[in-house]
Amino acid sequence: MVLIEFDPFKVIKAALKSGGDFADIYVEDIVNTSIVCEEKKIEKVVSGMDRGCGVRVIAGFKTYYAYTNDMTESGLLELAGVVAKGVKEGKEAGDVSLVRKDRAPGFDIKRVPYMAGL
């Protein structure tokens, strides 16, 4: 569980200081565990935690976003400043190509994996 130890209104205000129509804060706190079994034996147990926070500003038809794992108020205010600077400068990342790419030879899919719930 994430304990928010910062003033979200202060962070949103800092993110919008250079303009923008909308701003939000995304908080993530995920714990995961993976168990690898081979021949009815547990071979490996891997666990980890992903924790961080993102700040997004929408200005016109552009979106500005930055992410950090420093969830202190000063860290988030610095992050909001980075996003606000992006809004002020109005730089674009460029076009994203949505052209389908061919697979490299020798990496054919023998059997499509079943995805439960899809």
C-alpha positions as CSV (number, residue, x, y, z in Angstrom):
1,M,0.0,0.0,0.0
2,V,1.3,3.4,-1.0
3,L,1.3,6.0,1.7
4,I,1.2,9.4,0.1
5,E,3.5,11.7,1.9
6,F,3.2,14.7,-0.3
7,D,0.7,17.4,-1.1
8,P,-0.8,16.3,-4.5
9,F,-2.3,19.8,-5.0
10,K,1.1,21.4,-4.7
11,V,2.5,18.9,-7.3
12,I,-0.4,19.5,-9.7
13,K,0.0,23.3,-9.4
14,A,3.8,23.0,-10.1
15,A,3.1,20.8,-13.1
16,L,0.6,23.4,-14.6
17,K,2.8,26.5,-13.9
18,S,3.7,26.8,-17.6
19,G,0.2,26.1,-18.8
20,G,-1.8,23.1,-19.7
21,D,-5.4,22.0,-19.7
22,F,-5.2,19.1,-17.3
23,A,-2.7,17.4,-15.0
24,D,-2.7,14.2,-13.1
25,I,-0.5,12.1,-10.8
26,Y,-0.1,8.4,-11.3
27,V,1.1,6.4,-8.3
28,E,2.2,2.8,-8.7
29,D,3.0,0.2,-6.0
30,I,3.3,-3.3,-7.3
31,V,4.7,-6.4,-5.6
32,N,5.2,-9.5,-7.8
33,T,6.5,-13.0,-7.4
34,S,7.5,-15.5,-10.0
35,I,8.0,-19.2,-9.4
36,V,9.8,-21.3,-12.0
37,C,9.2,-25.1,-11.9
38,E,10.9,-27.7,-14.0
39,E,10.4,-31.5,-13.7
40,K,8.1,-31.0,-10.7
41,K,10.8,-29.1,-8.8
42,I,10.9,-25.4,-7.9
43,E,14.0,-24.1,-9.6
44,K,13.8,-20.4,-8.9
45,V,11.7,-17.9,-6.9
46,V,12.0,-14.3,-7.9
47,S,10.2,-11.4,-6.3
48,G,10.3,-7.7,-6.7
49,M,8.6,-4.4,-6.1
50,D,7.9,-1.6,-8.6
51,R,7.1,1.7,-6.9
52,G,7.0,5.2,-8.4
53,C,5.0,8.1,-9.5
54,G,4.3,9.8,-12.8
55,V,3.1,13.3,-13.6
56,R,1.2,14.1,-16.8
57,V,0.1,17.4,-18.3
58,I,-2.1,17.7,-21.3
59,A,-1.8,21.0,-23.2
60,G,-3.9,21.3,-26.3
61,F,-3.3,18.1,-28.2
62,K,0.0,17.3,-26.7
63,T,0.8,15.1,-23.6
64,Y,3.9,15.6,-21.4
65,Y,4.8,12.9,-19.0
66,A,7.7,12.0,-16.6
67,Y,8.2,9.3,-14.1
68,T,10.3,8.8,-10.9
69,N,10.8,6.4,-8.0
70,D,11.6,9.4,-5.7
71,M,8.2,9.8,-4.0
72,T,9.2,12.5,-1.6
73,E,7.5,15.9,-2.0
74,S,10.7,17.5,-3.2
75,G,11.3,14.7,-5.8
76,L,7.8,15.1,-7.1
77,L,8.0,18.8,-7.3
78,E,11.2,18.4,-9.3
79,L,9.4,16.0,-11.6
80,A,6.5,18.4,-12.0
81,G,9.1,21.1,-12.9
82,V,10.5,18.8,-15.7
83,V,7.0,18.3,-17.1
84,A,6.2,22.0,-16.9
85,K,9.5,22.8,-18.7
86,G,8.4,20.5,-21.5
87,V,5.0,22.3,-21.8
88,K,6.8,25.6,-21.9
89,E,9.2,24.5,-24.6
90,G,6.5,22.7,-26.5
91,K,8.9,20.2,-28.0
92,E,7.6,17.2,-29.8
93,A,9.0,13.7,-29.6
94,G,8.4,13.1,-33.3
95,D,6.2,10.7,-35.2
96,V,5.7,7.1,-34.1
97,S,5.7,4.5,-36.9
98,L,2.9,2.1,-36.6
99,V,4.1,0.0,-39.6
100,R,4.0,-3.7,-39.0
101,K,7.4,-5.2,-38.8
102,D,8.4,-8.7,-40.0
103,R,9.9,-11.2,-37.6
104,A,13.5,-12.0,-37.9
105,P,14.1,-15.3,-39.8
106,G,14.5,-18.3,-37.5
107,F,12.1,-17.0,-34.8
108,D,8.8,-18.5,-36.0
109,I,6.1,-19.0,-33.5
110,K,5.4,-22.8,-33.3
111,R,2.3,-22.4,-31.1
112,V,0.5,-19.2,-30.2
113,P,0.3,-19.0,-26.3
114,Y,-3.2,-19.1,-24.8
115,M,-4.0,-15.9,-23.0
116,A,-6.7,-16.5,-20.3
117,G,-9.4,-13.8,-20.2
118,L,-8.6,-12.4,-23.6
